């Protein structure tokens, strides 16, 4: 289930007191795509429901100016997707409608080579398609 976690528990030296993030634990790892599946499953949870999302990996480090940059992203269009050209490590910001559009497709287990095919936007694997 989604859980509020103090940022200081994750990065003790980098966070302000009171800063929190929502973490969704997953049991199955699916080549960096398991978070998309978890987001779809929990999209209606009050801790998760939003107009837009930023999908990153646990190894990403943000610069202090990141919150201001994220605030400038416009999620008025629920199907908007912001991302770097492929390959982008499946890191995107996107509107809530994108989650509904991809549905449960990211539940399909895939291997590393199949995941790279998706990350590089070279096709789809058993219904799993690149986000962009």
C-alpha positions in Angstrom: 0.0 0.0 0.0 1.2 3.6 -0.6 3.0 5.0 2.4 4.1 8.5 3.4 7.9 8.5 4.2 9.9 11.4 5.5 12.5 12.3 3.0 15.0 12.5 5.8 14.6 8.7 6.2 15.7 8.3 2.6 18.3 11.0 2.3 19.2 12.3 5.8 21.5 15.2 4.8 19.4 16.5 1.9 15.9 17.1 3.2 14.0 19.8 5.1 12.2 18.8 8.2 8.6 17.8 7.3 9.3 16.9 3.6 7.6 13.7 2.7 7.3 11.4 -0.4 4.9 8.7 -1.1 6.4 5.3 -1.6 4.7 2.3 -3.1 6.6 -1.0 -2.3 6.6 -3.6 -5.0 7.2 -7.3 -4.8 8.1 -8.0 -8.4 10.8 -6.2 -10.3 10.1 -5.8 -14.0 13.0 -4.1 -15.6 12.3 -0.6 -14.3 8.6 -0.9 -15.4 7.2 -2.2 -12.1 6.5 1.3 -10.9 4.2 1.9 -13.8 2.2 -1.2 -12.8 2.1 -0.1 -9.1 1.0 3.4 -10.1 -1.9 2.0 -12.1 -2.9 -0.3 -9.3 -2.9 2.5 -6.7 -3.9 5.4 -8.9 -7.1 6.0 -6.9 -5.5 5.9 -3.5 -5.7 9.4 -1.9 -1.9 9.4 -1.3 -1.3 8.7 -5.0 -4.1 10.4 -7.0 -2.7 13.5 -8.7 -3.0 15.5 -12.0 0.6 14.5 -12.9 3.4 12.2 -12.0 7.2 12.1 -12.2 8.5 8.6 -12.8 12.1 8.1 -11.7 14.3 5.3 -10.3 15.5 5.0 -6.7 19.0 5.9 -7.9 18.1 9.3 -9.2 19.5 12.3 -7.3 17.7 15.7 -7.7 19.3 19.1 -7.6 17.9 21.6 -5.1 16.2 23.5 -8.0 14.1 20.5 -9.0 10.9 21.3 -7.1 10.7 24.7 -8.9 11.2 23.0 -12.3 8.6 20.4 -11.5 6.1 23.1 -10.5 6.4 24.6 -14.0 5.2 21.4 -15.7 1.7 21.7 -17.0 -0.6 18.7 -16.5 -3.8 20.4 -17.8 -3.8 17.9 -20.7 -4.2 14.6 -18.8 -2.3 12.8 -21.7 0.8 15.0 -21.7 4.1 13.2 -21.5 7.4 15.0 -20.8 10.6 13.1 -21.4 14.0 13.1 -23.0 14.5 11.4 -26.3 14.9 7.6 -26.1 16.7 5.9 -24.6 15.6 7.8 -21.5 15.8 5.1 -18.8 12.0 5.2 -18.8 12.1 8.5 -16.8 9.1 10.7 -17.6 6.7 13.2 -16.2 3.1 12.6 -17.4 -0.5 13.5 -16.8 -2.9 11.2 -14.9 -4.7 10.2 -18.1 -1.6 8.4 -19.3 -1.9 6.0 -16.4 -5.4 5.1 -17.4 -4.3 4.8 -21.0 -1.6 2.3 -20.4 -3.8 0.4 -17.9 -2.4 -2.9 -16.6 -0.1 -3.5 -19.5 3.0 -3.1 -17.4 2.0 -6.0 -15.2 3.4 -8.3 -17.9 6.8 -9.7 -16.8 9.6 -8.9 -19.2 13.3 -9.6 -19.2 16.2 -7.2 -19.5 16.6 -7.4 -23.3 12.9 -7.0 -23.7 13.0 -4.0 -21.4 15.7 -2.4 -23.5 13.6 -2.9 -26.6 10.8 -0.9 -24.8 13.2 1.7 -23.4 14.7 2.4 -26.8 11.1 2.6 -28.3 11.9 -0.2 -30.8 8.6 -2.0 -30.4 6.5 -3.7 -27.9 6.6 -7.0 -26.0 3.5 -9.0 -25.2 1.4 -5.8 -25.0 4.0 -3.7 -23.1 4.7 -0.6 -25.1 7.0 2.4 -24.6 5.4 5.2 -22.7 6.3 7.8 -25.2 
